[in-house]
Amino acid sequence: MGVDSYLVALIVDYLTDRPQYVRLRNCRSDIVVSSTGAPQGTVLSPVLFSQHTLDFQYNSESCHVQKFADDTAIVCCIRSGQEEEYRNLIKDFVKWCDSNHLQLNTSKTKELVEDFRSPRPLMDTVIIRGDCVQMVQTYKYLGVQLDDKLDWTANTDALCKKGQSPLYFLRRLASFNICNKMLQMFYQTVVASALFYTVVCWGGSIKKRDASCLDKLVRKASSIVGMELDSLTSVAEQQALSRLLSIMENPLHPLNRIISDRGAASATDCCHRPAPLTD
């Protein structure tokens, strides 16, 4: 691979013969030397784990594997009850985990089904190593609350609850007569980052009630900071546009060709559209 020998030696030393113990107040356990896994809470561990799992990839028209460090999701679109590819992909993934000495936690594995038919047809339970995978109505993936109706109410409620705590600290800072510029910086880095987390995904499709809940918190923050702050709609539009431009400028992005082709088609349609008649 062309990796420097000193770097290899550093990584090997990092991963092997690590002394570990547990301390509770004045009590300390015996020292155990570990040579498996990677230390948590470090920058290098997620990078090494991603490299270790890089060889398992799957991407077809109807199924793909979505990975972020040790959070893996198998996403499939099943038509006419054809589940064979979906279930074979699960079997292949479990087999790959076994062959690479990765322990799959079946108790934390959940299945979320998006189906808008009424009534919903019954689906066979996914079984992994003899354990039935629980089918859930809501699931938290990478900090986003997903549900089986593509409704963002649960996610909005979680964001509003999460945004209350930093809003309290914003009030506390204002009580110490901190300048407006510092208050605005705190709002953008702490409060807004919590309220508008992944807004590109849900910002354009949430209910009016959910949008009002978030905008209410923004208005409270505006009164504390002493200036008008961007609303949910404004933030969602800005971040969505920024994301689209970054995809269009990156030819290696999986969505680059799709978005660019649609953009070109829209531009062509506009050019050939007859001009409106005027008096």
C-alpha positions in Angstrom: 0.0 0.0 0.0 3.0 2.3 0.2 2.5 3.2 3.9 5.6 4.4 5.7 7.1 1.7 8.0 7.3 4.1 10.9 3.5 4.9 10.6 2.8 1.2 10.5 4.8 0.7 13.7 3.0 3.5 15.4 -0.4 2.1 14.5 0.5 -1.4 15.6 1.8 0.0 18.9 -1.5 2.0 19.2 -3.7 -1.0 18.7 -1.8 -3.7 20.7 -0.7 -4.3 24.3 -2.9 -1.5 25.8 -3.0 -1.6 29.6 -6.5 -0.8 30.9 -8.2 -0.6 34.3 -11.3 0.8 35.9 -11.2 3.2 38.8 -14.1 4.2 41.0 -13.1 6.8 43.6 -10.3 5.1 45.5 -10.9 1.6 44.2 -9.0 0.4 41.1 -9.4 -2.9 39.2 -6.6 -5.1 38.1 -4.8 -4.1 34.9 -5.8 -6.0 31.8 -3.7 -5.9 28.6 -5.9 -5.6 25.5 -4.9 -6.2 21.9 -8.3 -6.1 20.3 -10.5 -3.3 19.1 -9.5 0.4 19.1 -9.5 3.0 21.9 -12.7 5.1 22.1 -12.6 8.8 22.2 -9.6 9.3 19.9 -9.4 10.8 16.4 -7.5 7.9 14.9 -9.8 5.1 15.9 -12.8 6.0 13.6 -10.3 6.4 10.7 -8.8 3.0 11.3 -12.2 1.4 11.7 -13.4 2.9 8.4 -10.3 1.6 6.6 -10.9 -1.9 8.2 -14.5 -2.0 6.9 -13.8 -0.4 3.5 -13.8 -3.6 1.6 -17.5 -4.3 2.2 -19.5 -2.1 -0.2 -22.8 -2.6 -2.0 -24.6 -0.3 -4.3 -27.3 -1.3 -6.7 -30.4 0.3 -8.2 -32.6 -0.8 -5.3 -30.1 -1.5 -2.4 -27.0 0.0 -0.9 -25.0 -0.1 2.3 -24.7 3.2 4.2 -21.7 3.4 6.6 -20.5 6.0 9.1 -17.7 4.6 11.3 -19.4 1.7 13.2 -23.0 2.8 12.3 -24.1 0.8 9.3 -27.5 0.8 7.6 -28.8 -1.4 4.8 -31.2 0.7 2.7 -33.4 -1.1 0.2 -36.4 -0.3 -2.0 -38.6 -3.4 -2.3 -41.1 -3.6 -5.1 -43.8 -6.2 -5.6 -42.7 -8.1 -2.6 -39.3 -8.9 -4.1 -37.2 -9.1 -0.9 -34.5 -11.6 -2.2 -31.8 -9.0 -2.8 -32.5 -7.3 0.6 -32.3 -10.5 2.6 -29.2 -11.8 0.7 -27.4 -8.6 1.4 -28.1 -9.0 5.1 -26.7 -12.5 5.0 -23.6 -11.4 3.1 -23.0 -8.6 5.6 -23.4 -11.0 8.6 -21.0 -13.5 6.9 -18.5 -10.7 6.2 -18.6 -9.5 9.9 -17.9 -13.1 11.0 -14.9 -13.5 8.6 -13.4 -10.2 9.7 -13.8 -10.8 13.5 -16.4 -8.1 13.9 -19.1 -8.8 16.5 -22.6 -7.7 15.3 -24.8 -6.6 18.1 -28.2 -8.0 17.1 -29.9 -6.6 20.2 -29.2 -3.1 18.8 -30.1 -4.0 15.2 -33.6 -2.6 14.2 -35.7 -2.7 11.1 -37.7 0.3 9.9 -40.2 -0.1 7.1 -41.6 2.8 5.1 -44.9 1.6 3.6 -47.8 3.9 2.8 -50.2 1.2 1.7 -53.3 0.7 3.8 -53.5 -1.9 5.3 -49.9 -2.7 5.4 -49.0 -6.2 4.3 -47.3 -8.5 6.8 -43.5 -8.9 6.4 -41.4 -11.8 7.5 -39.1 -11.0 10.4 -35.4 -10.7 9.6 -33.5 -13.3 11.6 -29.8 -12.9 12.4 -28.0 -15.7 14.2 -31.3 -17.0 15.4 -32.4 -13.7 16.9 -35.4 -11.9 15.5 -34.6 -8.3 14.5 -37.2 -5.9 16.1 -39.3 -3.9 13.7 -39.7 -0.3 15.1 -41.8 2.7 14.2 -39.1 5.2 15.0 -35.3 5.0 15.1 -32.5 7.4 15.8 -29.7 7.2 13.2 -26.8 9.6 13.3 -28.7 11.9 15.6 -31.8 12.1 13.4 -35.1 10.7 14.5 -36.6 8.7 11.6 -40.1 7.2 11.6 -42.1 4.8 9.4 -44.3 7.6 8.0 -41.6 10.0 7.0 -43.0 12.4 9.5 -40.5 14.7 11.2 -42.5 15.5 14.4 -40.5 13.2 16.6 -37.3 14.7 15.2 -38.5 18.3 15.7 -39.6 17.6 19.3 -36.1 16.2 20.0 -34.4 19.3 18.5 -36.6 21.7 20.4 -35.8 19.8 23.6 -32.1 19.8 22.8 -32.2 23.5 22.0 -33.7 24.6 25.4 -30.5 23.9 27.3 -28.1 26.1 25.2 -30.8 28.8 25.1 -30.7 28.9 28.9 -26.9 29.5 28.8 -27.5 32.2 26.2 -29.7 34.0 28.7 -27.1 33.6 31.4 -24.4 35.2 29.2 -26.7 38.1 28.4 -27.2 38.6 32.1 -23.5 39.4 32.4 -23.8 42.2 29.8 -21.9 40.3 27.2 -21.7 42.3 23.9 -24.2 41.4 21.1 -21.4 40.2 18.8 -20.3 37.5 21.4 -23.9 36.5 22.0 -24.5 36.1 18.3 -21.3 33.9 18.0 -22.6 31.8 20.9 -26.0 31.4 19.3 -24.6 30.4 15.9 -22.1 27.9 17.3 -24.1 26.3 20.1 -27.8 27.1 19.8 -28.4 27.2 16.0 -26.2 24.1 15.5 -28.5 22.2 17.8 -31.8 23.6 16.4 -30.9 23.2 12.7 -29.0 19.9 12.8 -29.3 18.2 9.4 -31.9 20.9 8.3 -31.1 20.0 4.7 -32.9 16.7 5.2 -36.1 17.8 6.9 -36.3 21.6 6.5 -38.5 21.5 3.4 -41.0 18.8 4.5 -41.9 19.4 8.2 -45.4 20.3 9.4 -46.4 23.9 10.1 -46.7 23.1 13.8 -43.2 21.8 13.9 -41.7 24.8 12.0 -43.5 27.2 14.4 -42.0 25.4 17.4 -38.5 25.9 16.0 -39.2 29.5 14.9 -40.5 30.3 18.4 -37.1 29.3 19.9 -35.3 31.5 17.2 -37.5 34.5 18.2 -36.6 33.9 21.9 -32.9 33.9 20.9 -33.4 37.0 18.8 -34.8 38.9 21.8 -31.8 37.8 23.9 -29.2 38.6 21.3 -30.8 41.9 20.5 -31.0 41.4 16.7 -33.2 39.5 14.2 -31.9 36.0 13.5 -32.5 33.8 10.4 -35.8 31.8 10.5 -36.0 28.1 9.9 -37.1 28.7 6.2 -34.1 31.0 5.6 -31.6 28.6 7.2 -33.0 25.6 5.3 -32.8 27.4 2.0 -29.3 28.7 2.5 -27.9 25.3 3.6 -29.7 23.4 0.9 -28.3 25.8 -1.8 -24.9 25.5 -0.3 -25.1 21.7 -0.3 -26.3 21.6 -3.9 -23.5 23.8 -5.1 -20.9 21.7 -3.3 -22.2 18.6 -5.0 -22.3 20.2 -8.4 -18.7 21.3 -7.9 -17.5 17.9 -6.9 -17.5 15.4 -9.9 -16.7 12.5 -7.5 -19.8 13.0 -5.5 -22.4 10.2 -6.2 -25.2 12.7 -6.8 -23.1 15.0 -9.0 -24.2 13.6 -12.4 -27.9 13.3 -11.3 -28.2 16.9 -10.1 -26.1 18.3 -13.0 -28.2 16.5 -15.6 -31.5 17.7 -14.0 -30.1 21.2 -13.8 -29.1 21.1 -17.5 -32.5 19.7 -18.5 -34.3 22.5 -16.5 -32.1 25.1 -18.2 -32.9 23.7 -21.6 -36.6 23.7 -20.9 -36.5 27.3 -19.9 -34.6 28.2 -23.1 -37.2 26.6 -25.3 -40.2 27.8 -23.4 -42.1 30.4 -25.4 -42.1 33.9 -24.1 -45.4 35.3 -22.7 -47.4 37.5 -25.0 -47.5 41.2 -24.0 -49.6 44.0 -25.3 
